[in-house]
Amino acid sequence: MATAPLKPAPGSMSAVRIRAAIRACLSEAQSDSDEVQQKALQTLASITKLSLADLETIYHLNTIISDPTESGKLASSLVCSLAMLDKNKAKFGVAGTIQLLVKAISGPRGPAAHHILSSLAELVRFHGNCTVAVREGAVPALLQVVESTDGEDLAGTSLLVLALLARFDEGLSALSKTDQIVSSMVQVFKGRCMLSKEGAAELLLLLFDESEGCVRDALRLQDFSSLVADISVRGSARAREKAALLMKKMMDADMDSYADGNPMFSQW
């Protein structure tokens, strides 16, 4: 009796159809028509949301994410969605996406700025990507965004990325060696954006654990204690928690300085 031909498993058929649809979208995304390109990217986003990305898709997104158009915004949003899946993070690093994102945030602010920062925030959670980002100059580029006045929401997201970079030795070392880093965070404390204050406090906690020089710099700033105390009372729940930890670290550092015969608490 003849054996009936085996039918492909439904899952594999689905995968074949998905890949075909992705290829069609990538083809249409290269159209000279902005409308066709945007529609293709929107369809691609719905197909690939939280799924494994292939290098062909990533390489094509790389060619669009820096465009100062709606297509660039859609592409960077898609990068962010795909980067949420841990298995995709290394692929973006291999494809050179980190370098492009750092270059993008170093330039003029475009409509995709928030998506680009969010994409970088997702990708630098992977150690290898953090190393690439630091090597490409992410720390000064992000601090430039923090110090700019054209968007406090961008500053808050930039501080989030800096805190993520500081989880690894390369990022923490680059930050601790940055001139006036403590003063820069104090300026953030003086601003209005609570998300930025949370990020600055978290970053200072990491820096204080890494560098005694950063602690000394903070002790020398006359308004540091009052700013931290204000956040510990009037900040968000997360900001109050970080501020309380900062105050404890400063008190511990001052007690150590008394033990060494060089008290500094009275100076702040």
Secondary structure as the mmCIF struct_conf table of DSSP 4:
data_model
#
loop_
_struct_conf.conf_type_id
_struct_conf.id
_struct_conf.beg_label_comp_id
_struct_conf.beg_label_asym_id
_struct_conf.beg_label_seq_id
_struct_conf.end_label_comp_id
_struct_conf.end_label_asym_id
_struct_conf.end_label_seq_id
HELX_LH_PP_P HELX_LH_PP_P1 ALA A 2 ALA A 9
HELX_RH_AL_P HELX_RH_AL_P1 PRO A 10 GLU A 28
TURN_TY1_P TURN_TY1_P1 ALA A 29 GLN A 30
BEND BEND1 ASP A 32 ASP A 32
HELX_RH_AL_P HELX_RH_AL_P2 ASP A 34 THR A 48
TURN_TY1_P TURN_TY1_P2 LYS A 49 LEU A 50
BEND BEND2 SER A 51 SER A 51
HELX_LH_PP_P HELX_LH_PP_P2 LEU A 52 ASP A 54
HELX_RH_AL_P HELX_RH_AL_P3 LEU A 55 ASN A 62
TURN_TY1_P TURN_TY1_P3 THR A 63 SER A 66
BEND BEND3 PRO A 68 THR A 69
HELX_RH_AL_P HELX_RH_AL_P4 GLU A 70 ALA A 83
TURN_TY1_P TURN_TY1_P4 MET A 84 MET A 84
BEND BEND4 LEU A 85 LEU A 85
HELX_RH_AL_P HELX_RH_AL_P5 ASP A 86 VAL A 94
TURN_TY1_P TURN_TY1_P5 ALA A 95 GLY A 96
HELX_RH_AL_P HELX_RH_AL_P6 THR A 97 SER A 106
BEND BEND5 GLY A 107 GLY A 107
TURN_TY1_P TURN_TY1_P6 PRO A 111 ALA A 112
HELX_RH_AL_P HELX_RH_AL_P7 ALA A 113 LEU A 123
TURN_TY1_P TURN_TY1_P7 VAL A 124 ARG A 125
BEND BEND6 PHE A 126 PHE A 126
HELX_RH_AL_P HELX_RH_AL_P8 HIS A 127 ARG A 135
TURN_TY1_P TURN_TY1_P8 GLU A 136 GLY A 137
HELX_RH_AL_P HELX_RH_AL_P9 ALA A 138 GLU A 147
BEND BEND7 THR A 149 ASP A 150
HELX_RH_AL_P HELX_RH_AL_P10 GLU A 152 LEU A 165
TURN_TY1_P TURN_TY1_P9 ALA A 166 ARG A 167
BEND BEND8 PHE A 168 PHE A 168
HELX_RH_AL_P HELX_RH_AL_P11 ASP A 169 SER A 176
TURN_TY1_P TURN_TY1_P10 LYS A 177 LYS A 177
BEND BEND9 THR A 178 THR A 178
TURN_TY1_P TURN_TY1_P11 ASP A 179 GLN A 180
HELX_RH_AL_P HELX_RH_AL_P12 ILE A 181 PHE A 189
TURN_TY1_P TURN_TY1_P12 LYS A 190 LYS A 190
BEND BEND10 GLY A 191 ARG A 192
HELX_RH_AL_P HELX_RH_AL_P13 MET A 194 GLU A 210
HELX_RH_AL_P HELX_RH_AL_P14 GLU A 212 ARG A 220
TURN_TY1_P TURN_TY1_P13 GLN A 222 ASP A 223
HELX_RH_AL_P HELX_RH_AL_P15 PHE A 224 ARG A 234
BEND BEND11 GLY A 235 GLY A 235
HELX_RH_AL_P HELX_RH_AL_P16 ALA A 237 ALA A 259
TURN_TY1_P TURN_TY1_P14 ASP A 260 GLY A 261
HELX_RH_3T_P HELX_RH_3T_P1 PHE A 265 GLN A 267
#
